[in-house]
Amino acid sequence: MEYKEVAREFFRGFKKWAHHALTEGRDLISVVRISARGPGYSGLAHYRFFRHMLFDTRPAIRKVLILGVYFGRDIMMIADLMSIT
C-alpha cells in the first residue's frame, strides 16, 4: 500500500469511529434528559432500538402502534427521535 492509501484508510476508519462516538454521546444525553422528565423502564438500549427502527429500516416506517404503555418513557423517546427529522 502506498502512503496515500494507508492515510485514506486511516481517516475513513477514524471518520466512522468519530461518527459512532458522537451518536453514542447524543443518545446517552437524550436518554438522561428524557429519564429526568418522567419515570419508566426504557433506557439507552430502547432508545437505540427505536432510532434503528425509525431511521435505519428500508422502507422507512411511517406509522407506529404502541400497546401496553406503563409510564410512557418509550413514547417520550420516540417523540424525541421524531423531532430530530
Long-range contacts (C-beta under 8 A, 24 or more apart in sequence): 27-51, 30-77, 30-80, 31-77, 34-73, 34-76, 34-77, 34-80, 35-73, 37-76, 38-71, 38-72, 38-73, 38-76, 39-71, 39-73, 40-70, 40-71, 40-72, 40-73, 40-74, 40-76, 41-70, 41-71, 41-73, 42-73, 42-74, 42-77, 46-74, 46-77, 47-77, 47-81, 50-74, 50-77, 50-78, 50-81, 51-81, 54-78, 54-81, 54-82, 55-81
